[in-house]
Amino acid sequence: MELEKKFQRAVFLLKIHKVKKEIRAENKGKKKKLLVKMHTVKRFINDICCMKNKKQRND
């Protein structure tokens, strides 16, 4: 259940990042930083998905 909440929060944050990215697209300095953040969030979501899959296989 805790994992599910974290996953939903990560997806929510990812959506916010996408909106911010669109707003700041003109500013290339900040755009680069945002891309790094997006990558980190995506990797975080990926890790959660892997954990979920492993958990299901173990059961």
Gaussian input, Z-matrix of N, CA and C with variables (Angstrom, degrees):
# hf/3-21g

backbone

0 1
 N
 C     1     B1
 C     2     B2     1     A1
 N     3     B3     2     A2     1     D1
 C     4     B4     3     A3     2     D2
 C     5     B5     4     A4     3     D3
 N     6     B6     5     A5     4     D4
 C     7     B7     6     A6     5     D5
 C     8     B8     7     A7     6     D6
 N     9     B9     8     A8     7     D7
 C    10    B10     9     A9     8     D8
 C    11    B11    10    A10     9     D9
 N    12    B12    11    A11    10    D10
 C    13    B13    12    A12    11    D11
 C    14    B14    13    A13    12    D12
 N    15    B15    14    A14    13    D13
 C    16    B16    15    A15    14    D14
 C    17    B17    16    A16    15    D15
 N    18    B18    17    A17    16    D16
 C    19    B19    18    A18    17    D17
 C    20    B20    19    A19    18    D18
 N    21    B21    20    A20    19    D19
 C    22    B22    21    A21    20    D20
 C    23    B23    22    A22    21    D21
 N    24    B24    23    A23    22    D22
 C    25    B25    24    A24    23    D23
 C    26    B26    25    A25    24    D24
 N    27    B27    26    A26    25    D25
 C    28    B28    27    A27    26    D26
 C    29    B29    28    A28    27    D27
 N    30    B30    29    A29    28    D28
 C    31    B31    30    A30    29    D29
 C    32    B32    31    A31    30    D30
 N    33    B33    32    A32    31    D31
 C    34    B34    33    A33    32    D32
 C    35    B35    34    A34    33    D33
 N    36    B36    35    A35    34    D34
 C    37    B37    36    A36    35    D35
 C    38    B38    37    A37    36    D36
 N    39    B39    38    A38    37    D37
 C    40    B40    39    A39    38    D38
 C    41    B41    40    A40    39    D39
 N    42    B42    41    A41    40    D40
 C    43    B43    42    A42    41    D41
 C    44    B44    43    A43    42    D42
 N    45    B45    44    A44    43    D43
 C    46    B46    45    A45    44    D44
 C    47    B47    46    A46    45    D45
 N    48    B48    47    A47    46    D46
 C    49    B49    48    A48    47    D47
 C    50    B50    49    A49    48    D48
 N    51    B51    50    A50    49    D49
 C    52    B52    51    A51    50    D50
 C    53    B53    52    A52    51    D51
 N    54    B54    53    A53    52    D52
 C    55    B55    54    A54    53    D53
 C    56    B56    55    A55    54    D54
 N    57    B57    56    A56    55    D55
 C    58    B58    57    A57    56    D56
 C    59    B59    58    A58    57    D57
 N    60    B60    59    A59    58    D58
 C    61    B61    60    A60    59    D59
 C    62    B62    61    A61    60    D60
 N    63    B63    62    A62    61    D61
 C    64    B64    63    A63    62    D62
 C    65    B65    64    A64    63    D63
 N    66    B66    65    A65    64    D64
 C    67    B67    66    A66    65    D65
 C    68    B68    67    A67    66    D66
 N    69    B69    68    A68    67    D67
 C    70    B70    69    A69    68    D68
 C    71    B71    70    A70    69    D69
 N    72    B72    71    A71    70    D70
 C    73    B73    72    A72    71    D71
 C    74    B74    73    A73    72    D72
 N    75    B75    74    A74    73    D73
 C    76    B76    75    A75    74    D74
 C    77    B77    76    A76    75    D75
 N    78    B78    77    A77    76    D76
 C    79    B79    78    A78    77    D77
 C    80    B80    79    A79    78    D78
 N    81    B81    80    A80    79    D79
 C    82    B82    81    A81    80    D80
 C    83    B83    82    A82    81    D81
 N    84    B84    83    A83    82    D82
 C    85    B85    84    A84    83    D83
 C    86    B86    85    A85    84    D84
 N    87    B87    86    A86    85    D85
 C    88    B88    87    A87    86    D86
 C    89    B89    88    A88    87    D87
 N    90    B90    89    A89    88    D88
 C    91    B91    90    A90    89    D89
 C    92    B92    91    A91    90    D90
 N    93    B93    92    A92    91    D91
 C    94    B94    93    A93    92    D92
 C    95    B95    94    A94    93    D93
 N    96    B96    95    A95    94    D94
 C    97    B97    96    A96    95    D95
 C    98    B98    97    A97    96    D96
 N    99    B99    98    A98    97    D97
 C   100   B100    99    A99    98    D98
 C   101   B101   100   A100    99    D99
 N   102   B102   101   A101   100   D100
 C   103   B103   102   A102   101   D101
 C   104   B104   103   A103   102   D102
 N   105   B105   104   A104   103   D103
 C   106   B106   105   A105   104   D104
 C   107   B107   106   A106   105   D105
 N   108   B108   107   A107   106   D106
 C   109   B109   108   A108   107   D107
 C   110   B110   109   A109   108   D108
 N   111   B111   110   A110   109   D109
 C   112   B112   111   A111   110   D110
 C   113   B113   112   A112   111   D111
 N   114   B114   113   A113   112   D112
 C   115   B115   114   A114   113   D113
 C   116   B116   115   A115   114   D114
 N   117   B117   116   A116   115   D115
 C   118   B118   117   A117   116   D116
 C   119   B119   118   A118   117   D117
 N   120   B120   119   A119   118   D118
 C   121   B121   120   A120   119   D119
 C   122   B122   121   A121   120   D120
 N   123   B123   122   A122   121   D121
 C   124   B124   123   A123   122   D122
 C   125   B125   124   A124   123   D123
 N   126   B126   125   A125   124   D124
 C   127   B127   126   A126   125   D125
 C   128   B128   127   A127   126   D126
 N   129   B129   128   A128   127   D127
 C   130   B130   129   A129   128   D128
 C   131   B131   130   A130   129   D129
 N   132   B132   131   A131   130   D130
 C   133   B133   132   A132   131   D131
 C   134   B134   133   A133   132   D132
 N   135   B135   134   A134   133   D133
 C   136   B136   135   A135   134   D134
 C   137   B137   136   A136   135   D135
 N   138   B138   137   A137   136   D136
 C   139   B139   138   A138   137   D137
 C   140   B140   139   A139   138   D138
 N   141   B141   140   A140   139   D139
 C   142   B142   141   A141   140   D140
 C   143   B143   142   A142   141   D141
 N   144   B144   143   A143   142   D142
 C   145   B145   144   A144   143   D143
 C   146   B146   145   A145   144   D144
 N   147   B147   146   A146   145   D145
 C   148   B148   147   A147   146   D146
 C   149   B149   148   A148   147   D147
 N   150   B150   149   A149   148   D148
 C   151   B151   150   A150   149   D149
 C   152   B152   151   A151   150   D150
 N   153   B153   152   A152   151   D151
 C   154   B154   153   A153   152   D152
 C   155   B155   154   A154   153   D153
 N   156   B156   155   A155   154   D154
 C   157   B157   156   A156   155   D155
 C   158   B158   157   A157   156   D156
 N   159   B159   158   A158   157   D157
 C   160   B160   159   A159   158   D158
 C   161   B161   160   A160   159   D159
 N   162   B162   161   A161   160   D160
 C   163   B163   162   A162   161   D161
 C   164   B164   163   A163   162   D162
 N   165   B165   164   A164   163   D163
 C   166   B166   165   A165   164   D164
 C   167   B167   166   A166   165   D165
 N   168   B168   167   A167   166   D166
 C   169   B169   168   A168   167   D167
 C   170   B170   169   A169   168   D168
 N   171   B171   170   A170   169   D169
 C   172   B172   171   A171   170   D170
 C   173   B173   172   A172   171   D171
 N   174   B174   173   A173   172   D172
 C   175   B175   174   A174   173   D173
 C   176   B176   175   A175   174   D174

   B1=1.4634
   B2=1.5339
   B3=1.3299
   B4=1.4681
   B5=1.5311
   B6=1.3270
   B7=1.4660
   B8=1.5209
   B9=1.3162
   B10=1.4692
   B11=1.5305
   B12=1.3298
   B13=1.4698
   B14=1.5213
   B15=1.3252
   B16=1.4653
   B17=1.5234
   B18=1.3169
   B19=1.4646
   B20=1.5243
   B21=1.3336
   B22=1.4681
   B23=1.5252
   B24=1.3183
   B25=1.4682
   B26=1.5275
   B27=1.3224
   B28=1.4653
   B29=1.5250
   B30=1.3267
   B31=1.4657
   B32=1.5252
   B33=1.3273
   B34=1.4643
   B35=1.5308
   B36=1.3391
   B37=1.4632
   B38=1.5259
   B39=1.3203
   B40=1.4651
   B41=1.5247
   B42=1.3314
   B43=1.4690
   B44=1.5234
   B45=1.3309
   B46=1.4694
   B47=1.5262
   B48=1.3311
   B49=1.4635
   B50=1.5233
   B51=1.3271
   B52=1.4653
   B53=1.5177
   B54=1.3353
   B55=1.4689
   B56=1.5296
   B57=1.3316
   B58=1.4674
   B59=1.5224
   B60=1.3326
   B61=1.4611
   B62=1.5265
   B63=1.3298
   B64=1.4634
   B65=1.5259
   B66=1.3330
   B67=1.4664
   B68=1.5316
   B69=1.3240
   B70=1.4681
   B71=1.5261
   B72=1.3115
   B73=1.4636
   B74=1.5286
   B75=1.3428
   B76=1.4672
   B77=1.5321
   B78=1.3196
   B79=1.4598
   B80=1.5278
   B81=1.3209
   B82=1.4689
   B83=1.5254
   B84=1.3234
   B85=1.4641
   B86=1.5175
   B87=1.3245
   B88=1.4638
   B89=1.5215
   B90=1.3299
   B91=1.4673
   B92=1.5306
   B93=1.3134
   B94=1.4636
   B95=1.5293
   B96=1.3334
   B97=1.4665
   B98=1.5254
   B99=1.3231
   B100=1.4610
   B101=1.5194
   B102=1.3308
   B103=1.4621
   B104=1.5248
   B105=1.3202
   B106=1.4668
   B107=1.5236
   B108=1.3433
   B109=1.4651
   B110=1.5263
   B111=1.3289
   B112=1.4674
   B113=1.5230
   B114=1.3264
   B115=1.4630
   B116=1.5276
   B117=1.3221
   B118=1.4673
   B119=1.5221
   B120=1.3318
   B121=1.4691
   B122=1.5221
   B123=1.3300
   B124=1.4676
   B125=1.5215
   B126=1.3375
   B127=1.4595
   B128=1.5263
   B129=1.3350
   B130=1.4626
   B131=1.5276
   B132=1.3376
   B133=1.4687
   B134=1.5295
   B135=1.3182
   B136=1.4613
   B137=1.5264
   B138=1.3377
   B139=1.4667
   B140=1.5238
   B141=1.3286
   B142=1.4691
   B143=1.5242
   B144=1.3231
   B145=1.4707
   B146=1.5240
   B147=1.3188
   B148=1.4640
   B149=1.5237
   B150=1.3326
   B151=1.4616
   B152=1.5261
   B153=1.3362
   B154=1.4621
   B155=1.5250
   B156=1.3311
   B157=1.4617
   B158=1.5241
   B159=1.3269
   B160=1.4619
   B161=1.5208
   B162=1.3361
   B163=1.4642
   B164=1.5258
   B165=1.3201
   B166=1.4649
   B167=1.5361
   B168=1.3305
   B169=1.4643
   B170=1.5285
   B171=1.3302
   B172=1.4618
   B173=1.5221
   B174=1.3149
   B175=1.4749
   B176=1.5193
   A1=110.47
   A2=116.17
   A3=121.08
   A4=110.53
   A5=115.57
   A6=121.79
   A7=110.32
   A8=115.61
   A9=121.20
   A10=110.61
   A11=116.39
   A12=121.08
   A13=110.22
   A14=116.44
   A15=121.26
   A16=110.32
   A17=115.96
   A18=121.15
   A19=110.31
   A20=116.28
   A21=120.92
   A22=110.39
   A23=116.93
   A24=121.02
   A25=110.16
   A26=116.72
   A27=120.95
   A28=110.96
   A29=116.25
   A30=120.89
   A31=109.51
   A32=115.90
   A33=121.76
   A34=110.82
   A35=116.05
   A36=120.99
   A37=110.87
   A38=115.81
   A39=120.70
   A40=110.26
   A41=116.62
   A42=121.61
   A43=110.67
   A44=116.47
   A45=121.12
   A46=109.67
   A47=116.74
   A48=121.28
   A49=110.89
   A50=116.85
   A51=120.65
   A52=110.84
   A53=115.96
   A54=120.72
   A55=109.91
   A56=116.50
   A57=121.13
   A58=110.20
   A59=115.55
   A60=121.31
   A61=110.11
   A62=116.44
   A63=120.73
   A64=110.87
   A65=116.38
   A66=121.22
   A67=110.45
   A68=116.65
   A69=120.85
   A70=113.33
   A71=117.20
   A72=121.04
   A73=112.27
   A74=116.88
   A75=119.73
   A76=111.22
   A77=116.12
   A78=120.59
   A79=109.89
   A80=116.24
   A81=120.19
   A82=113.43
   A83=117.86
   A84=120.86
   A85=111.55
   A86=115.76
   A87=120.45
   A88=110.50
   A89=116.12
   A90=120.82
   A91=109.79
   A92=116.07
   A93=120.72
   A94=110.36
   A95=116.29
   A96=121.31
   A97=110.55
   A98=115.93
   A99=120.43
   A100=110.87
   A101=116.45
   A102=120.10
   A103=110.16
   A104=116.53
   A105=120.53
   A106=109.60
   A107=116.00
   A108=120.48
   A109=110.60
   A110=116.51
   A111=121.50
   A112=109.45
   A113=115.57
   A114=120.60
   A115=110.13
   A116=116.57
   A117=121.48
   A118=110.53
   A119=116.15
   A120=120.39
   A121=110.12
   A122=116.94
   A123=120.93
   A124=110.63
   A125=115.92
   A126=120.32
   A127=109.82
   A128=116.35
   A129=122.21
   A130=110.16
   A131=116.29
   A132=121.00
   A133=109.61
   A134=116.17
   A135=121.93
   A136=110.46
   A137=116.33
   A138=121.72
   A139=110.48
   A140=116.72
   A141=120.97
   A142=109.87
   A143=116.64
   A144=120.76
   A145=110.01
   A146=116.64
   A147=121.21
   A148=110.30
   A149=116.33
   A150=120.95
   A151=110.70
   A152=115.79
   A153=120.66
   A154=110.30
   A155=116.18
   A156=121.16
   A157=111.05
   A158=116.66
   A159=120.97
   A160=110.64
   A161=115.86
   A162=121.31
   A163=110.25
   A164=116.77
   A165=121.79
   A166=110.59
   A167=116.28
   A168=119.84
   A169=111.35
   A170=115.92
   A171=120.79
   A172=112.36
   A173=117.24
   A174=120.61
   A175=111.87
   D1=-42.91
   D2=179.01
   D3=-61.85
   D4=-39.33
   D5=179.68
   D6=-63.76
   D7=-40.04
   D8=179.58
   D9=-61.37
   D10=-42.89
   D11=178.96
   D12=-62.99
   D13=-44.24
   D14=179.49
   D15=-61.82
   D16=-41.23
   D17=-179.83
   D18=-62.79
   D19=-46.73
   D20=-179.96
   D21=-62.39
   D22=-40.17
   D23=178.85
   D24=-64.77
   D25=-41.27
   D26=179.53
   D27=-62.83
   D28=-42.52
   D29=178.20
   D30=-63.39
   D31=-42.82
   D32=178.51
   D33=-60.31
   D34=-45.40
   D35=178.90
   D36=-63.73
   D37=-38.63
   D38=179.76
   D39=-61.19
   D40=-41.76
   D41=178.29
   D42=-62.87
   D43=-42.74
   D44=178.44
   D45=-61.95
   D46=-44.22
   D47=179.80
   D48=-60.15
   D49=-40.50
   D50=179.14
   D51=-61.05
   D52=-43.08
   D53=179.32
   D54=-64.35
   D55=-46.25
   D56=179.15
   D57=-59.64
   D58=-40.94
   D59=-178.58
   D60=-60.97
   D61=-42.14
   D62=179.50
   D63=-66.13
   D64=-40.60
   D65=-178.89
   D66=-64.31
   D67=-40.93
   D68=-174.33
   D69=-98.30
   D70=15.85
   D71=-175.58
   D72=-56.89
   D73=-31.38
   D74=-177.77
   D75=-70.14
   D76=-33.42
   D77=-176.47
   D78=-85.53
   D79=101.10
   D80=-172.15
   D81=-68.22
   D82=-32.51
   D83=179.32
   D84=-62.12
   D85=-45.64
   D86=-179.86
   D87=-74.93
   D88=-31.43
   D89=-179.11
   D90=-58.34
   D91=-43.28
   D92=-179.01
   D93=-60.63
   D94=-45.37
   D95=179.40
   D96=-61.18
   D97=-42.11
   D98=-178.79
   D99=-64.75
   D100=-38.44
   D101=179.64
   D102=-62.07
   D103=-39.73
   D104=177.52
   D105=-63.06
   D106=-43.83
   D107=178.96
   D108=-61.58
   D109=-44.01
   D110=-179.93
   D111=-58.16
   D112=-43.99
   D113=-178.77
   D114=-61.47
   D115=-42.29
   D116=179.83
   D117=-62.86
   D118=-44.76
   D119=-179.45
   D120=-64.98
   D121=-42.13
   D122=179.22
   D123=-61.33
   D124=-42.24
   D125=179.76
   D126=-64.73
   D127=-39.46
   D128=178.45
   D129=-60.38
   D130=-45.79
   D131=179.35
   D132=-63.88
   D133=-41.02
   D134=179.03
   D135=-58.74
   D136=-46.18
   D137=178.71
   D138=-58.88
   D139=-43.15
   D140=-179.57
   D141=-63.29
   D142=-43.28
   D143=179.23
   D144=-59.88
   D145=-44.72
   D146=179.23
   D147=-61.28
   D148=-43.49
   D149=179.26
   D150=-61.31
   D151=-42.48
   D152=179.49
   D153=-61.56
   D154=-45.08
   D155=-178.96
   D156=-62.94
   D157=-43.82
   D158=178.93
   D159=-61.45
   D160=-42.65
   D161=-179.81
   D162=-60.07
   D163=-44.11
   D164=-178.48
   D165=-65.19
   D166=-38.42
   D167=-179.55
   D168=-67.68
   D169=-36.82
   D170=-178.58
   D171=-67.95
   D172=-32.30
   D173=-177.56
   D174=-67.27

